[in-house]
């Protein structure tokens, strides 16, 4: 074993960063044995230096992150501060000054991953980011390495624990969205401002990263169709139950049947209770991968939190340190296919549509005519009416999203249609 330690700098010392530092200290001997050399925490960049950080030598604390990554004697920089800037500049500077990088920054990777990979390649450094997608769940490395010889056709997953907790509570307790969100906040599953989670931004960033790795092409967060869960109602959950389904916020990345394009999207969807993802409860994450040779694979576990995320960071740290000792680098960006990302209008799926209609003869015929004119085939219809008002629930066969949009627009013009109560896609069949 080499006795000279590998020097590691930590950018950020919040929930995840503090746990990374703790594990590096308490498991130092094990990490050294697995790597082949000891690792030394050489500096920790923070915004509030006065805060007491148990187990970390105060002499390592600095507010000058730029000076830290410019030291020139670092082997690895661990970035867990999040956001676009200054994280982007700090990572690039770390590469320029001899350090490889381990990051948990999904937003930055989804926005500017190609440039970061290019910088890593230019300077001969590693860029690892297992923790950016699904916490402790090993997912990036299996896609990037274990399935490198296979052809992945679809990635379907629950990649946000906050939204899964909310939808699960709505399903199991009959609570409305606001009640379930309040419970998630009280238990610490939701941030004070839950927008990134409940509006699907967090999941969309992860979908962009997964699609890029799975299909060997460049996908940015702006390419990902995004819908959140704020409009999901208790009535939607009940309708799903009547169909033998449950509602999940899904990240779906697919290769087109002809292989000429890919799609990436995040939205609520009904999935059959028989599907493995339907049983993913509370704040857990799970990702279902469909590959040509390997078949169907499912990855499951805690997708967030200090300890799970730190576990993924430390796994990357071990890999990067081993590469340093071997004077090698791991896999970089693989974007050779250069496949275009198709717009959401071309995505083909099933739909569950709930309409408020007048309770009188001929309404169903009018609605069915609209679907037929738009080329959308109806699978089932359920109608309930009382005192001149009625609800009409239509489940379609598979159709392009653009056709469904045209159908809804035409339905709104009918005098007998009081409103479109909800529209939800049906997946996993």
N, C-alpha and C positions, 0 to 999 in steps of 0.2 A: 504494500500500500504506500502511496505517495504521502509524505508527511507534510509538505507545504500545502496549506489549505487553499481551497477555491474560495474567492471572495464574492459575496453576494450583497447587493444593495436592495433595499426594500423601499418602493415608492408608495406611500400610503400605509397607515397603521390603524385602520378602523377595525370593523368586525372581522374582516377576512385577514387583513395584514397582521393584526395582533396575534391571530391564531397561527399564521404562517411562522411568525417569529417564535411563538411558544413551542411549536413542533420542532423547529430547527434546533432549539435549545434542549428540550427534553429528550429528543430522539437523536441527538448528535452522533452517538456511537453507531447506532443502526444505520443512519444515513451515510456515514463515512464508510461502513462496511459494504453497503450496497453500491456506492459510487466508486470506491477505490481510492478515496482521498477525503480528508475532512472538509467540511464547509464552514465558513466563517461569516457571520453577519457583520458587514463592514460599515454599514451606514443605513439610517432610516430617515427618509424625508417625510415631514409632516407639516400641517398648516398651523397647529396649535402646540407649540413646544412645551408649554407649561402643564399640559395634561400629564398626569402620572400614568406611566405605562409599565405595569408590573412585569418583571423579568427581563426588561430591556435596559441595558446600560445607558444612562442619560447622556454619556459622552458620544454615543452613536447618533443621537437625535440632531437633525438639522432642518432648517426651513428652506435651505437653498438646494432644491432638487437638481437644478441645472449643474451647479458646481459638483454635486455628488456624482452624477453620471459622467462628468468630464474628467474624473480622477485619472483614468487611464490604467488603473491596476485592478479593475473589477472584471470578474469572469461572467457573472450573470446579474441582470437587473430584473427584479420582480415588480411589475407594475399592477397595482390594485387600487389606483385612485379613481379610475373611470372617467367618462366624458371624452370629448374630442381634444381639446387643448386644456392644459399643457401636455397631456399624455402623449400626443403625436410627436411633438417636438422632442420630448424627453426620450422616447423610444428611439427615434432617429439619431439623436445625439449619443445614446448608449451604443448603438451600432458603430458609429463613427469612431468611438473611443475604445473599441475592443471588446465590448460586452455583448453576449447574447441576451435575449429577452424572453421572459415568461410573463404572459399577460392574461388577465381575466376580463378584458375590456371589450365586451360584445359590441357596444355602440361604435367604437372606433374601428374595429375590424370589419364590421358590416358596411361602414361608410368608406373606409380608406385602406382596406386590407391589401389591395393590389400594390399600392405604393409602399406599404410597410414590408411586404414580401420582397419587393424589388430592392429596397434599401438593405434588407437582411442579406440578400444574394450578392449585392454589390460589395459588401464588406465581409462576406464569408461568415455570417453569423446565423444562429438559430432564432426562429420565432415560433414559440409554442403557446397554445392557448386552449388547452382542454377545459379549463375552468370557465371559459367564456360562454359555453353553450348550455350545459345541463348540470352544473355543480359537480358532485362527486361521480356522476354516471360516466363511465368510460365510453365516449362516443366519437369524439374527433379523431383519436388515434385509431380505433377500429376502422373508421371510414377512410382515413388517410393512409393507413398502413395495412391492416389485416385484410381489407377488402380491395386493396390496390390492384389485384389481379382479376377482379370480378367486375361486372357491370351492374351498377345500382340503378334501378328504375324508379323507385319511389321511397320517400322518407315521410312518414306520417307520425306526428307526435304531439304530446302534451309537454310543453317546454316552459311553462310558467306556473309556479306553485300557487301564487296568490289567486289567480283566476280559477285554477282547478279547485282550490279550497272553497271559493265562493259558489261555484256551480254545484259542487258536491253537497254543500249545505242546503242550497236551494232544492236539490233533488231529494235529499234524505229527510229534511225537516219541513219542507213546504214553505220555507221562508222566502220573502221577496228579495230582490237584488240588494236594496239598501240595508236590510237587516243582516244579510249574509256578509256584506262589506263591513258593517260595523263590528261584527264578530271577528272577522279576519284582522281588522285593525287592532282590536282589543288584545288579540292573541299574538300580535307582532308579525303576522303574515303579510300585512299590507302596510305600506308607507303612509305617512301623514298625507302626502299627495300621491294617490295611487294611479295617477294618469298613465304613466308608462306601462303599468301592468294591465289595467282594465281596458285601456284603449288599444292594446295589442302591439305597442311599440317595442317592448322588450322581446316578445315572441317573434316579431318581424325581423329584428336584428339577428336573432338566432337562426331563423329560417334562411336568411341570406347566407350566413356562414355555412350552414349545413348543405344548402343547394350547391354552393360553390365547390365544396369538397366532394360531395357525392357525384356530381356530374362533370367535374373537371372543367368548369367554366367560371366566368366572373359574374357574380350576382351581388348587387348592392342593395341596401335597404330600400332605396327608392324603387327598385324593381318588384318589390314584394307587395301584393295586394293585402290591405290590412283592414280588419274590422274588429272592434272590441266587443265586450260582453254587456255594456251598460244598457242595451235595449232588450236583453233577454229577460223575459217575464216568467212568473210562476206558471202562467197559462202555457207558455212554450214548454216548460219542463213537464207539465202534466200531459201535453199533447205527445211529447216524446215517449213518455211512459206508456201511453195507450198504444203506441206503435211498437212497443218492445225495445225502446231506445233510451239513451240518456244524452245529455247535452255536454259537450266539451269544447273548449277553445283549442283548435287544432292548428298546428303548423304543417302545411302540406307542400312538399316539393316533389314534382313529377317530371319524368322525361316523356315527351310526346311519343305516341305509338310508332311514328315513323322515325323517331330518333333525331329529328331535325331541330327541335327546340325544347325548352324546359319551361315550367311554370313554378312560381313560388307564391304562396298565399297563407294568410292567417285569418281565421274567422271562426265564429261559433258554428258547430254542426251537430246534428243528431247522428249518433252511431249506435248500432245494435248492441244490446246487452251481451250478446255472445262474442263480441269483439274483445280481444285482450285489453285494449285501451279503456274499455268501459269500466273495468274493475279498478282503475287507478284512482285512489281516494285521496281526500284532503289535499295537502300541499305537495304531494309526490309528483314526480315527472316520469314520463316513459316515452320512448321513441321506437317506432316500428319501422324496420328497414326491410325492403323487398329487393333482393339481388338475384341476378339471372342464375348463377350457379349455387350460391349459398342458400337461396330460398328466403324464407321469412325469419327475421331475427328481431328480438325485442330487448331493449335496454331499459332498466327500471331502477329508480332509486330517488333519494332526496336531491332536488335540483337547485337548492339554494341554502343559505345559512353559512355561518362562519366556518365551522368544522368541515362540512362536506366540500365547500369550495376550496378551503385550504388543502384538503386532501388531494384535489385535482392539481392545484398549484405545485404541491410538493412532488407529485408524480412527474410533472413536467420538469421540475428543477433537477430531479435525479437523472432524467433522460438527457437534459442539456449538459449537465456536469459530466456525465459519461462521455458525451460527444466531445467535450472540451479536452478531456484526458486523452481521447483517441485522436485528437486533432482532426476531427471530422464534423460534419453537420448533418442533421436529420433531413427529412423531406421538406421541401419548400412548397411554394404554390404550384399547383398543377391546373393549368387553365388552357390546355392545348386544344380542347374541343371547340372553344369559342362559340358555343351555342347561344342563339338569341333567347331572350326571355319573352315568352308570349304574353300578351295582355290578358287580363281577367276575362274579358268578353269571349275568349276562345276556349276557356275551361269548360269541360263537359261534366255535369254532375246531376244528381237528383235534387228536388226542392220540396219543401213543406211550406205551404202558403196558407195563412189564415186570413179570411175575409169577413168583414162585417157587411151583411147584405140585407135587403128588404125581404121580409118573409111573405112572398107571394109567388104564384105560379109563374114559371118561365125563367126564373132567375138562374137556375142551374143550367138550363139550355143556353142562355146568353153567355154565361161564364165559360162553358165548354166550347162555345163557338170561338171565343177570343183565343183560347189556348190552341185550338185547331188552326186558326188563321196565322198564328205565330209559329206553327210547326212544333209545338210542345205537346207531347203525348201525356195524357193523364193516366196514372196508375190507379189511385183510389180517391174517392170523395166521401166526406162525412158532413152531414148538414143537421143543424139543430135550430129550431125556431120557436119564438114565443112572443105574443103581443106585437106583431108586425115587424119584429126585428129577428135576425137570424145570424148564425155564424156558419161559414162554409170553409171546411179544411180540405185542401187539394194537395195530394202528393203526386208528383210527376215521375215519369220515367226520365232517363238521362237526357239532358239537353244542354246546349251551349249557354253560358251565362248571358250573352248578348240577347239570345232569344227570350230568356226569362225576363230580362229588363224590359224588352219590348212588350211582353205579355202584361207585366205589371202596369206599365204606362197606359196600355189599352184598357185594362180593367178599371183603372181610376176614372176613366171617361164614361163608364156606364152609370146611368142614373140609379140603377138598382144596387150598386156597390157603394156602401157608406164609407168604407175605408179599408186599407190593407193593414190588418192588425200586426202581422209579423211575416217575415220571410226567413227561412232557415234552410241551409243545405243539408243533405243527408249523405254521409260518407261511410266508408268502411264496409261496403257490401261487395 
